[in-house]
């Protein structure tokens, strides 16, 4: 069981992927891998659910949305930045970005007062989101406690799930408070509510694997509100099936009309099976068929939720070798650290160096397990040639850790200084992007 509120790290991602049915993420689903930022190239994003819907939209230049939740609970560090970098990159393909501040969840699960959550969210999180480049067109930041659609949706979604399922997914006990039990429904409300505003649209949620229980629940809830199912049958036929009992023939006729507009021509309708088979269609047609059916549902006044997609990223190790954590300042560089503080932490950081300088000169270092190298690779060294030079010098033994750390400190100084300037420059945009409803 994965616990979204107190997950302890693992390196065994393939086991989790197999256990929970997460698909491997192919960077080509977004764009040419050679042109991508390092977090994609280096396979930090390793898995997904349902990203094919988003990929299809990206390739066709059609709209999609990104949902990112943040639970204000401490200062932002470089681990948080990696999610922002991912969102910022996907935003370049025209995505609308919703950032939901989970202040109600923070209250229910971390005992954080709403007022304090608000101050922390605006003063630290949103400022850094903007400074790191997300403050472009199409961004909307909101608070769970103020967004009526999210809270209403959470209540409606609650009708489709019972306590036994919630216990099985989250391990809730008799002592779990009801606010905490409601938090996953609020999250599902967050994730699905862009489709109330924009109509059926693929929405991707970039998360760590510990958040997968929320995605599984939310995808099931989205599906339970659908009235059509586009699928391949066990005997290999492709079709659309009506999931409800009323007006089956009418629904099948409307499905057929919509699919004809999408260019499908050959149908066999069997109302007794609630089925509309598409002769000549293949598995690759299922997504456009599902999108068309969601459109029909929306026209009929239903939700027509497309299944929300997720991407999963690895957790970057902390500077001390353990999990990066806001509650252990020595493990992480915070985005508002003074350069001297960051320098002190980097100089004490765990590296991939050898036991002695002589051994390192002889055998070379191990940048792949070095937290100092990671800070340069993912955050501070932009030039490809430069990072390659550092890596090669490390591997060959030409570079020793003391000198390397001093260089890393200088890069970090530049990065933190630039980020601070950006925070100051974008401060005036806060009110533009923060919605009070
Ligand atoms: Fe890490 Fe640099 Fe040491 Fe290599 S030389 S292990 S990159 S600190």
Boltz pocket constraint, residues with backbone or C-beta under 6 A from the ligand:
constraints:
  - pocket:
      binder: B
      contacts: [[A, 351], [A, 352], [A, 353], [A, 365], [A, 366], [A, 367], [A, 370], [A, 371], [A, 372], [A, 373], [A, 390], [A, 394], [A, 395], [A, 399], [A, 400], [A, 401], [A, 402], [A, 404], [A, 405]]
      max_distance: 6.0
